[in-house]
Amino acid sequence: MAASRIVLVEPREAGNVGAAARAMKNFGFEDLWIVGEHPPLLPVAGWWASGADDMLERARFAPTLQEAIADANLVVATTSARGRTTPVDLTPPQLAAEVSALGDDQTVALVFGREDSGLTREELALCQRTAIIPTNERFPTMNLAQSVAVFCYELSSLERTPEGHQLAPTALVERFHERFESLLLEAGFLHENNPDRIYDGIRALFGRAGLDEREATIWLGIVKQIEWKMGRRPKA
């Protein structure tokens, strides 16, 4: 089964980081990333980690989400049911089933947003899929560390399939999206004043397709060929 990475974006409470680290260790996960600004972790995070201090010592830090997920093959944004008007792809068991079908050399990054405001639209756009924990609609939001625990439990509960699907690296997929969106904007398919209104749906479509490296390279090649035909200066 693919390796799983837990990414905490600008956590507000050091205690939540420590409790999340403890939950990760409970279920055998070791790859913890913290993105952007955060409070001093020690000593509070160590208290809440309660035996998982080594997880905090090995945690990696990145200034942006893009850097934290650059080498991941599948990036999943975890979201709250609060105020959502669009459907979410996956529940934790559904996500676990998809991850179990990936190869051992693949990396899945689960992205958790800020305790008070979650992930920004730009951060959500960097993720191929979204996942949500079904909760009581009258009290839908969960504690950050509790959410991490639920996903870690589900991901650890399924056995991998014999043949794993090899997804394209996130950096390659993002390179395709940047050029494809620019191309559609120049062609007039996207509106200049709000191109993301349509392109967010295109991103979601490709995210559900689960492109492998060959497929992503083909799509990037298609874009390059169209750019050449349109007389654009070649890019790397």
matplotlib code that plots the C-alpha trace (Angstrom):
import matplotlib.pyplot as plt

x = [0.0, 1.1, 2.9, 0.8, 1.8, -0.1, 0.1, -1.1, -1.5, -0.9, -2.1, -3.2, -2.8, 0.5, -1.6, -3.4, -0.1, 1.1, -2.2, -2.1, 1.4, 0.2, -2.7, -0.3, 2.0, -1.0, -1.7, 1.9, 2.2, 5.5, 5.5, 4.3, 4.6, 3.7, 3.1, 3.4, 3.1, 2.5, 2.9, 6.0, 5.5, 7.4, 6.7, 2.9, 3.0, 5.3, 2.8, 0.0, 2.1, 2.5, 5.1, 5.1, 7.8, 9.9, 7.2, 7.6, 11.4, 11.1, 8.4, 9.3, 8.4, 7.6, 6.7, 4.0, 1.6, 2.9, 6.4, 5.0, 3.2, 5.5, 6.6, 3.2, 1.3, -2.2, -3.1, -6.4, -7.9, -9.9, -12.8, -15.6, -19.3, -19.9, -21.1, -20.3, -22.4, -20.5, -20.2, -17.1, -15.4, -14.7, -15.4, -12.6, -13.4, -13.7, -10.3, -8.8, -10.0, -8.5, -5.2, -5.0, -4.9, -1.8, 1.7, 4.2, 6.3, 3.4, 2.9, -0.5, -0.7, -3.7, -4.0, -5.7, -6.5, -6.5, -8.7, -10.7, -10.9, -9.8, -8.1, -8.2, -9.6, -6.0, -4.9, -7.9, -7.1, -3.7, -5.4, -6.7, -9.4, -11.4, -12.6, -14.9, -15.9, -19.7, -20.8, -24.0, -25.2, -26.1, -22.5, -20.3, -16.8, -14.3, -11.1, -8.0, -6.3, -9.5, -9.9, -6.3, -7.0, -10.1, -8.3, -5.2, -7.3, -9.2, -6.0, -4.3, -7.3, -7.2, -4.7, -3.1, -4.0, -1.4, -0.9, -0.7, -1.7, 1.1, -0.1, 1.8, 3.9, 2.0, 4.6, 4.1, 0.3, 0.6, 2.8, 0.2, -2.6, -0.7, -0.2, -3.6, -5.4, -3.2, -4.0, -7.7, -7.6, -5.8, -8.3, -11.2, -12.7, -12.1, -13.3, -10.4, -12.1, -12.7, -11.0, -11.0, -14.8, -14.7, -11.2, -11.8, -14.2, -11.6, -9.1, -11.7, -12.3, -8.6, -8.3, -11.0, -9.3, -6.1, -3.6, -0.5, 2.9, 2.5, -1.0, 0.0, 3.0, 0.7, -1.7, 1.3, 2.5, -0.9, -0.8, 2.8, 1.8, -1.2, 1.0, 3.5, 0.7, -0.5, 3.0, 3.8, 7.4, 8.4, 8.6, 10.4]
y = [0.0, 3.6, 5.5, 8.2, 11.7, 13.9, 17.6, 20.2, 23.6, 26.5, 24.7, 27.2, 25.0, 23.2, 20.7, 19.7, 19.0, 16.8, 14.9, 14.4, 13.1, 10.6, 9.5, 8.9, 6.8, 4.8, 3.6, 3.3, 6.6, 8.5, 11.2, 14.5, 17.8, 21.3, 24.1, 27.8, 29.7, 27.8, 28.4, 27.2, 23.4, 22.7, 22.1, 21.9, 19.6, 17.2, 17.0, 16.1, 13.7, 11.6, 9.2, 10.2, 12.9, 11.3, 12.1, 15.8, 15.5, 14.1, 16.4, 18.4, 22.0, 23.8, 27.4, 26.5, 23.6, 23.3, 22.4, 19.9, 17.9, 18.3, 14.7, 13.2, 11.1, 11.7, 14.7, 14.7, 17.7, 16.9, 19.3, 19.9, 19.6, 23.1, 25.5, 23.2, 23.7, 21.3, 17.5, 15.9, 12.9, 10.5, 9.3, 7.8, 4.2, 5.1, 6.9, 3.9, 1.6, 3.8, 4.1, 0.4, 0.0, 2.1, 0.8, 0.7, 3.4, 5.9, 8.7, 9.9, 13.3, 14.0, 17.7, 19.2, 22.9, 25.4, 24.7, 27.9, 28.4, 25.2, 25.4, 28.3, 27.9, 28.1, 25.3, 23.1, 23.6, 22.0, 18.7, 16.2, 14.8, 15.8, 13.7, 14.3, 12.6, 12.3, 14.0, 15.2, 18.1, 20.0, 19.8, 19.0, 20.2, 17.9, 18.5, 18.5, 15.6, 13.6, 14.0, 12.8, 9.8, 8.8, 8.9, 7.1, 4.4, 3.9, 3.9, 1.4, -1.0, -2.3, -4.6, -3.6, -5.2, -7.2, -4.8, -1.1, 1.8, 4.2, 7.9, 10.7, 13.0, 16.0, 18.4, 17.0, 17.3, 20.9, 21.7, 20.4, 22.4, 25.6, 25.4, 24.0, 26.7, 29.4, 27.8, 27.8, 31.4, 32.5, 30.5, 32.3, 29.2, 30.6, 34.1, 36.5, 38.0, 34.6, 31.7, 29.5, 29.3, 26.8, 25.5, 24.2, 21.8, 20.7, 20.1, 17.9, 15.9, 15.1, 14.4, 11.8, 10.3, 9.5, 10.1, 8.0, 9.5, 8.4, 9.9, 13.1, 13.4, 12.8, 15.5, 17.9, 17.0, 17.8, 21.2, 21.8, 20.9, 23.3, 26.0, 25.4, 25.6, 28.8, 30.3, 30.4, 30.5, 26.9, 26.3, 23.6]
z = [0.0, -0.6, 2.0, 3.7, 4.7, 7.1, 6.3, 8.8, 7.3, 9.7, 12.9, 15.5, 18.6, 19.6, 21.5, 18.4, 16.7, 19.5, 19.7, 15.9, 16.2, 18.9, 16.7, 13.7, 15.9, 17.1, 13.6, 12.3, 10.3, 10.5, 7.8, 9.4, 7.7, 9.1, 6.6, 7.1, 10.4, 13.6, 17.4, 19.2, 19.5, 22.7, 25.4, 24.8, 21.8, 23.6, 26.5, 24.1, 22.1, 25.3, 24.1, 20.4, 20.9, 18.3, 15.7, 16.6, 16.3, 12.8, 11.6, 8.5, 7.9, 4.6, 3.9, 1.4, 0.8, -2.7, -1.4, 1.1, -1.5, -4.5, -4.5, -3.6, -6.1, -4.6, -2.6, -0.7, 1.1, 4.2, 4.7, 7.1, 6.3, 7.7, 5.0, 2.1, -1.1, -3.3, -3.0, -1.6, -3.3, -0.6, 2.9, 5.0, 4.0, 0.4, 0.5, 2.2, -0.5, -3.2, -1.4, -0.9, -4.7, -5.1, -5.3, -2.5, -4.0, -4.2, -1.7, -0.5, 1.2, 3.5, 3.9, 7.0, 7.3, 10.0, 13.0, 12.6, 8.8, 7.1, 3.7, 1.3, -2.2, -3.6, -1.3, -2.2, -5.9, -5.3, -4.1, -6.6, -4.3, -1.3, 1.7, 4.6, 7.8, 7.9, 11.1, 12.8, 10.7, 13.9, 15.1, 12.0, 12.9, 14.5, 16.4, 14.2, 15.9, 16.1, 12.3, 11.8, 14.0, 12.0, 8.6, 10.0, 11.4, 8.1, 6.0, 8.3, 8.3, 4.7, 3.0, -0.2, -3.5, -5.4, -8.3, -7.3, -9.6, -10.2, -10.1, -11.6, -9.3, -8.1, -9.5, -13.0, -12.7, -11.5, -14.4, -16.8, -15.0, -15.1, -18.8, -19.6, -17.7, -19.4, -22.8, -22.2, -21.0, -24.2, -26.3, -24.7, -23.1, -19.6, -18.5, -17.7, -14.7, -13.0, -14.8, -11.7, -11.7, -14.6, -14.2, -10.7, -12.2, -14.8, -12.0, -10.2, -13.4, -13.8, -10.1, -10.3, -13.4, -11.4, -14.1, -14.1, -15.2, -18.8, -19.1, -17.5, -19.8, -22.8, -21.7, -21.2, -24.6, -26.1, -24.5, -25.8, -29.3, -29.3, -27.9, -30.7, -33.3, -31.8, -32.1, -28.5, -27.3, -26.2, -22.4, -20.5]

ax = plt.figure().add_subplot(projection="3d")
ax.plot(x, y, z, "-o")
ax.set_aspect("equal")
plt.show()
